[in-house]
C-alpha cells in the first residue's frame, strides 16, 4: 500500500472507533436506569481484568488499562450529568435525532432499531422521552407510528416540524457519474423518486436513512451512495454529492415528543383519537361540535381499527388546551357521541 491509502484506512478506523465510542457512552447512560449507584468497583475491575488478558502484540497492556480507565471515567461523568434520555428510531444522524436535538437541546439522544422500541422503552421507564415522526408533507401519515399511538398510554407533550433536506452522500473520492445504486429508508427513496428516475439510479431500501449512511462509510459498497441528512455527512465523514434532491421544495416531517406524564406547561394544541358507530352521520355529528364551538381543526386522518375490522379510528388535532373549561366540555360531548375516545395530549404547537 502507498502512504495515501494507508492514511485513508487509518482515517476510516479512527472514525469507526469514535462512532463505537459514542454508542458505548449511550449504553452507559441507559445502564444507569438499572443501577443503584453510578460507581460499580466490581464491574470496573472485571472490565479491566478482561481487557488485560487480551493477547495484542501491538497494544501494550498498560496502554489498554489507561484507555479503558479513561473511558470508564468519562462514562461516569456523563451519568452524573443526569441528562434526559431521548429515544429516536434509527442510527445517529437520522432525522429523528435532528428533531430530538431541537425538542430537547440538553438531552442524551438514544437510537432505537424500531418505532416500537421507542414506545416500549419510554413506557417501561428505561427511557425518559421519545421522538417519533407522525406525518410527512409529501408521503402523508407514518402508518406504524399512528398504529402505536392508538394503543399507547404515553402522552404527546410537544411537536416540531423538521425541514427535510435529503442529500446524496458518497464516500470521499466518489464522482456522481460512478454512482449506480442508492440506499436509504423507503420513505426517503419515495420522497426522492423523481431524482432517482431522472438519473437512472436504482433504489435499495434500507431500515434507516442514517443506517444507510453508516453502512456506506463502513463497507464502501461499489458504485453506491446513500440518501440521508447533512448531519450524517458530518458524523460519518461522507461527501455531499447533491443537496435538496427531494421531489417537493417544501418537504417537511412533523415529529411528536412523547412522555409517560403530561407536562404542566401552557398548551395551545390537542390531539385525540376517537371512533364512532358505523352509521350514517355519526362522524359528522362529532365534527359539527368543533364547528359550532369555533375550534379550528389542524389535522384529521383515518385508519382501520385492528380491534374492530371494518371500522375506523380518527386522529384529530385541533387548536386548544384540554384543560380549558370550554375544551374539556367539548371533549365530554365527543365521548358521549363516540364509541371510544382517547386524549393523546395537549402541548405547545410547533
C-alpha positions in Angstrom: 0.0 0.0 0.0 1.1 3.6 -0.6 1.1 6.2 2.1 -2.2 7.9 0.9 -4.0 4.5 1.0 -2.6 3.7 4.5 -3.8 7.1 5.7 -7.3 6.6 4.3 -7.6 3.3 6.1 -6.3 4.9 9.4 -8.9 7.7 9.0 -11.7 5.2 8.5 -10.7 3.2 11.6 -10.4 6.4 13.7 -13.9 7.4 12.5 -15.3 3.9 13.3 -13.7 4.0 16.8 -15.3 7.3 17.6 -18.7 6.1 16.4 -18.4 3.0 18.5 -17.4 5.1 21.5 -20.5 7.2 21.0 -22.6 4.1 21.1 -20.8 2.8 24.2 -21.5 6.1 26.0 -25.2 5.8 25.1 -25.3 2.3 26.5 -23.6 3.5 29.7 -26.2 6.2 30.1 -29.0 3.6 29.6 -27.4 1.3 32.2 -27.9 4.0 34.9 -31.6 3.2 34.9 -30.9 -0.3 36.3 -28.2 0.5 38.8 -28.4 1.7 42.4 -25.3 3.9 42.1 -23.1 5.2 39.3 -19.9 3.6 40.7 -19.6 -0.2 40.5 -16.0 -1.1 41.5 -16.5 -4.9 40.9 -17.8 -4.3 37.4 -14.9 -1.9 36.6 -12.3 -4.4 37.9 -13.9 -7.1 35.8 -13.7 -5.0 32.6 -10.0 -4.0 33.2 -9.0 -7.6 34.0 -10.7 -9.0 30.9 -9.0 -6.4 28.7 -5.6 -7.1 30.1 -6.0 -10.8 29.2 -6.3 -10.0 25.5 -3.2 -11.0 23.6 -2.5 -7.9 21.5 1.1 -7.8 20.3 1.0 -4.1 19.2 -1.1 -2.7 22.1 0.6 -2.9 25.5 -1.4 -3.9 28.5 -0.5 -0.7 30.3 -1.9 1.3 27.5 -5.1 -0.8 27.3 -5.7 -0.3 31.0 -5.2 3.5 30.8 -7.5 3.7 27.8 -10.3 1.8 29.5 -9.9 3.7 32.7 -10.3 6.9 30.8 -13.5 5.6 29.0 -14.9 4.4 32.4 -14.2 7.8 34.0 -15.9 9.6 31.1 -18.9 7.3 31.3 -19.4 8.0 35.0 -19.1 11.7 34.4 -21.9 11.6 31.8 -24.1 9.6 34.1 -23.6 12.2 36.9 -24.9 14.9 34.5 -28.3 13.2 34.7 -29.4 14.1 31.2 -32.8 13.0 30.0 -32.6 10.0 27.7 -34.4 10.9 24.5 -35.1 8.0 22.2 -35.5 8.1 18.4 -35.7 5.5 15.7 -32.7 4.9 13.5 -28.9 5.4 13.8 -27.2 8.6 14.9 -27.8 11.2 12.2 -31.4 10.2 11.5 -34.0 13.0 11.1 -35.4 11.7 14.3 -32.2 12.8 16.1 -32.3 16.2 14.3 -35.9 16.6 15.8 -34.8 15.4 19.2 -31.9 17.8 19.4 -34.3 20.7 18.7 -37.1 19.5 21.1 -34.7 18.6 24.0 -31.5 20.6 23.5 -29.9 19.3 26.7 -30.8 15.6 26.2 -28.8 12.5 25.5 -30.0 11.0 22.2 -30.5 7.2 22.2 -31.0 5.4 18.9 -33.6 2.6 18.7 -33.9 0.0 15.9 -37.7 0.2 15.5 -40.5 2.7 16.4 -42.0 0.1 18.8 -38.7 0.2 20.7 -39.1 3.9 21.3 -42.6 3.5 22.6 -41.8 0.4 24.8 -38.6 2.0 26.2 -40.5 5.1 27.3 -43.5 3.2 28.6 -41.2 0.9 30.7 -39.3 3.9 32.1 -36.0 2.8 30.6 -36.0 6.0 28.5 -37.3 9.4 29.6 -38.8 10.7 26.3 -39.4 9.6 22.8 -39.4 11.4 19.4 -41.4 9.8 16.5 -42.5 11.1 13.1 -46.2 11.2 12.6 -46.6 12.6 9.1 -44.7 13.9 6.2 -45.8 16.7 3.8 -45.1 14.5 0.7 -45.8 11.0 1.8 -48.6 11.5 4.4 -49.0 9.6 7.7 -46.4 7.3 9.1 -48.7 4.3 9.5 -46.7 2.3 12.1 -46.5 5.3 14.4 -50.2 6.0 14.1 -50.9 2.4 15.0 -48.8 2.6 18.1 -50.4 5.9 19.2 -53.8 4.2 19.1 -52.6 1.7 21.8 -50.0 3.5 23.9 -50.5 5.2 27.3 -47.9 7.8 26.5 -48.8 11.5 26.2 -47.9 13.9 23.5 -46.1 16.8 25.2 -44.5 18.6 22.2 -44.1 18.7 18.5 -41.8 20.1 15.8 -41.7 20.3 12.0 -38.3 19.5 10.6 -37.5 20.6 7.1 -36.3 17.5 5.2 -33.2 18.3 3.1 -32.3 15.0 1.5 -28.7 14.8 0.5 -27.0 12.3 -1.8 -24.0 11.1 0.1 -21.0 9.1 -1.0 -17.5 8.1 0.2 -14.8 10.7 -0.5 -13.4 10.5 -4.0 -16.6 9.1 -5.5 -17.9 11.0 -8.5 -21.6 11.4 -9.4 -21.3 9.6 -12.8 -19.9 6.5 -11.0 -23.0 6.0 -8.8 -25.4 3.3 -9.8 -27.3 2.3 -6.7 -28.7 4.4 -3.8 -29.5 3.1 -0.3 -32.0 4.7 2.1 -35.2 4.3 4.1 -38.2 3.5 1.8 -39.8 6.9 2.8 -36.7 8.8 1.8 -36.5 6.9 -1.5 -40.1 7.7 -2.2 -39.6 11.4 -1.5 -36.7 11.4 -4.0 -38.4 9.3 -6.7 -38.1 11.9 -9.5 -34.4 12.5 -8.8 -33.7 8.8 -8.9 -35.6 8.2 -12.1 -34.1 11.2 -13.9 -30.6 10.0 -13.1 -31.3 6.3 -13.6 -30.3 5.4 -10.1 -31.5 2.1 -8.6 -33.1 2.5 -5.2 -32.2 -0.1 -2.5 -34.4 0.1 0.6 -32.6 0.2 4.0 -34.0 0.2 7.5 -33.0 3.8 8.1 -31.5 6.8 6.3 -28.7 7.2 8.8 -28.2 3.5 8.9 -27.6 3.6 5.1 -25.0 6.3 5.6 -23.3 4.4 8.4 -23.2 1.3 6.2 -21.8 3.2 3.3 -18.9 4.6 5.4 -18.2 1.2 6.9 -18.5 -1.1 3.9 -18.0 1.2 1.0 -20.0 -0.9 -1.5 -19.1 -0.5 -5.1 -20.8 2.4 -7.2 -23.2 3.1 -4.2 -24.5 6.2 -2.4 -27.0 6.9 0.3 -29.8 9.4 0.8 -29.6 10.9 4.3 -29.3 14.2 6.2 -26.4 16.7 6.1 -25.8 15.6 9.8 -24.9 12.1 8.5 -22.2 13.5 6.2 -20.6 15.2 9.3 -20.9 12.1 11.5 -19.7 9.5 9.1 -17.2 11.6 7.0 -19.1 11.3 3.8 -19.2 13.7 0.9 -22.3 15.6 -0.1 -22.7 14.9 -3.9 -26.1 16.6 -4.3 -28.4 18.6 -1.9 -32.1 19.1 -1.8 -32.9 16.1 -4.0 -36.4 15.6 -2.6 -39.4 16.0 -5.0 -41.1 18.8 -3.2 -39.4 22.1 -2.2 -41.5 22.3 1.0 -40.8 18.8 2.2 -41.0 18.5 6.0 -41.8 15.9 8.6 -43.8 16.5 11.8 -42.3 14.8 14.9 -44.0 14.3 18.3 -42.4 14.3 21.7 -43.8 11.5 23.9 -43.7 11.2 27.7 -45.2 9.0 30.4 -46.6 12.1 32.1 -48.3 15.2 30.7 -46.2 18.4 31.1 -47.7 21.2 33.1 -46.6 24.0 30.6 -49.1 26.0 28.7 -50.6 24.3 25.6 -52.5 25.5 22.6 -52.9 22.3 20.6 -54.6 19.0 21.5 -54.6 15.5 19.8 -57.3 12.9 20.3 -58.2 9.5 18.7 -61.9 8.5 18.5 -64.2 6.0 16.8 -67.9 6.3 16.0 -70.6 3.8 15.4 -70.6 2.6 11.8 -73.8 4.6 11.0 -74.5 7.4 8.6 -73.9 10.9 10.0 -72.1 9.8 13.2 -68.8 11.2 12.1 -70.5 14.5 11.0 -72.1 14.8 14.4 -68.7 14.8 16.1 -67.1 17.2 13.7 -70.0 19.5 13.9 -69.2 20.0 17.6 -65.9 21.6 16.7 -67.5 23.8 14.1 -70.2 25.1 16.4 -67.6 25.8 19.1 -65.5 27.7 16.5 -62.5 25.4 17.2 -60.1 25.1 14.3 -59.0 21.6 13.2 -55.4 21.3 12.1 -55.4 17.6 11.1 -57.9 14.8 10.6 -56.8 11.3 9.5 -58.4 7.9 9.5 -57.0 4.4 9.9 -58.6 0.9 10.2 -59.1 -0.3 13.7 -57.2 -3.6 14.3 -59.5 -4.3 17.2 -62.7 -3.8 15.1 -62.2 -4.9 11.5 -64.4 -2.9 9.1 -64.5 0.2 11.4 -62.1 3.2 11.5 -60.4 5.3 14.1 -59.9 9.1 13.5 -56.9 11.1 14.5 -57.9 14.7 15.3 -55.6 17.7 16.1 -57.2 21.0 17.0 -56.3 24.3 18.5 -56.9 24.5 22.2 -55.9 23.1 25.6 -57.9 20.1 27.0 -57.5 21.7 30.5 -59.6 24.7 29.5 -63.2 24.5 30.6 -64.6 25.1 27.1 -62.4 22.4 25.5 -63.0 20.0 28.4 -66.8 20.3 27.9 -66.4 19.8 24.2 -64.4 16.6 24.7 -67.1 15.3 27.1 -69.6 15.7 24.2 -67.2 13.9 21.9 -67.1 11.0 24.4 -70.8 10.9 24.5 -71.2 10.6 20.8 -68.2 8.4 20.1 -67.9 4.7 20.6 -64.5 5.3 22.1 -62.1 8.3 22.6 -58.6 8.7 23.9 -56.9 12.0 24.7 -53.3 11.8 23.4 -52.3 15.1 25.0 -52.2 18.9 24.9 -48.9 20.6 24.1 -47.4 23.8 22.5 -47.9 23.8 18.8 -44.8 23.9 16.6 
